[in-house]
Amino acid sequence: MALTPARAALQRPEPEVLTLVGHEGPVKDALLVDEGRHALSWSLQGALELWDLQRGQLLHTLAGHEDIVRETIPLTTNVVLSRSDDRTLRLWDLNSGAQLASYHADATITAMAFSKPLGRIFAGDALGRIHLIQLNWPPSAERRRT
């Protein structure tokens, strides 16, 4: 059995399909949402940006975090949760770009997970504590769609 070098899988496709410009600093990470039609990216400046990948356009800048965004997780097709070094979790509606809710801790949140059946966020902090946060679930952004 022959192994293919990992480098081969990461070669840049030719031609490049699209370059999205908008962040003021280095992009920290990105997440494909809405079945790959959109991408959410975030930089070291704390803003998240939602991109339409079919048109190559910036749809929304999700502003609210005051420090580096460390992670986002999709809760539904149109709702994501983000955590930042500013000691907050924020819930975002991707349709409007609006912040739906926020949770402020007294220590940096270092990990998070979500239980969709329970509508509950599990968050660990820098002081070794676990926070269980119950959401009003599903969020109003999802209830309006049905």
VOGU-3710 file (C-alpha; in Angstrom, 3 decimals, decimal comma):
1> maltparaal> 0,000/0,000/0,000  1,441/3,347/-1,046  0,808/6,531/0,914  0,192/9,814/-0,858  2,075/12,719/0,723  -0,252/15,069/2,612  1,258/17,986/0,725  -0,313/16,743/-2,527  -3,807/17,158/-1,079  -3,119/20,802/-0,195
11> qrpepevltl> -1,868/22,033/-3,565  -3,433/25,261/-4,761  -6,022/24,617/-7,476  -5,502/26,408/-10,770  -7,099/28,748/-11,469  -8,097/30,131/-8,083  -11,859/30,477/-8,012  -12,274/33,480/-5,737  -10,388/35,723/-3,317  -12,415/37,439/-0,590
21> vghegpvkda> -11,015/40,679/0,798  -12,368/42,338/3,912  -10,525/41,516/7,125  -8,155/44,167/8,470  -5,683/41,601/9,793  -4,756/37,941/9,570  -7,688/35,554/9,252  -7,674/33,202/12,231  -10,154/30,594/11,018  -13,208/29,965/8,860
31> llvdegrhal> -16,312/27,808/8,837  -18,520/26,780/5,915  -22,214/27,255/6,687  -25,528/26,916/4,876  -24,405/23,743/3,072  -21,286/25,467/1,746  -23,064/28,428/0,161  -21,657/30,789/2,774  -18,482/31,031/4,816  -17,945/32,644/8,185
41> swslqgalel> -14,411/33,867/8,848  -12,846/35,675/11,780  -9,659/37,569/12,369  -7,513/38,609/15,287  -9,479/41,880/15,530  -12,615/40,160/16,900  -15,031/40,634/14,008  -16,689/37,751/12,201  -17,510/38,144/8,521  -20,170/36,242/6,604
51> wdlqrgqllh> -19,457/35,711/2,909  -21,679/34,709/-0,001  -19,434/32,245/-1,840  -21,524/32,215/-5,017  -21,309/35,981/-5,511  -18,022/36,617/-3,706  -19,624/39,283/-1,517  -19,422/40,205/2,131  -22,962/39,841/3,517  -22,517/40,864/7,160
61> tlaghedivr> -19,850/41,885/9,631  -20,793/40,438/13,014  -19,430/42,991/15,463  -19,583/42,709/19,232  -16,552/40,793/20,456  -13,852/43,034/21,899  -10,960/40,555/21,632  -9,808/37,613/19,518  -12,542/35,191/18,472  -11,258/31,690/19,218
71> etiplttnvv> -14,017/29,451/17,920  -17,435/29,317/16,310  -19,828/26,403/16,023  -22,990/26,206/13,933  -26,117/25,522/15,973  -28,451/25,527/12,963  -28,167/26,499/9,311  -28,627/30,168/10,235  -27,419/30,457/13,828  -23,829/30,223/15,105
81> lsrsddrtlr> -22,208/30,498/18,514  -18,839/32,231/18,978  -16,413/32,452/21,884  -13,782/35,099/22,412  -10,982/36,083/24,726  -13,265/38,941/25,840  -14,924/36,372/28,183  -18,112/36,165/26,130  -20,146/33,711/24,139  -22,321/35,289/21,464
91> lwdlnsgaql> -25,196/33,840/19,489  -25,602/35,220/15,940  -28,385/35,207/13,347  -26,629/34,773/9,995  -29,680/35,942/8,014  -29,617/39,424/9,516  -26,142/39,618/11,061  -27,781/40,446/14,402  -26,588/39,270/17,777  -29,359/37,169/19,336
101> asyhadatit> -27,855/36,730/22,800  -24,622/36,934/24,775  -23,206/35,343/27,899  -20,549/37,174/29,927  -18,278/35,107/32,190  -15,806/36,339/34,801  -12,972/34,328/33,230  -11,925/33,546/29,674  -14,037/30,802/28,152  -11,630/28,177/26,864
111> amafskplgr> -13,963/25,518/25,434  -17,549/25,125/24,326  -19,956/22,517/23,024  -23,653/22,492/22,221  -26,453/19,973/22,752  -29,072/20,618/20,076  -31,751/18,334/21,604  -31,473/20,119/24,954  -30,736/23,628/23,656  -27,859/23,787/26,135
121> ifagdalgri> -24,348/25,238/25,847  -21,527/23,624/27,822  -18,615/26,055/28,352  -15,373/25,617/30,261  -13,394/28,569/31,594  -9,807/29,404/32,528  -10,558/28,939/36,245  -11,544/25,295/35,745  -15,299/25,799/35,984  -18,032/24,489/33,724
131> hliqlnwpps> -20,964/26,708/32,769  -24,245/25,169/31,570  -26,270/27,768/29,693  -29,859/27,011/28,733  -31,048/28,678/25,529  -34,580/29,561/24,550  -34,536/26,891/21,844  -34,960/26,929/18,925  -33,858/30,550/18,533  -36,401/33,036/17,205
141> aerrrt> -34,422/33,271/13,935  -35,261/29,617/13,293  -38,868/29,815/14,538  -39,610/32,580/12,009  -38,511/30,309/9,132  -41,058/27,575/9,917
//
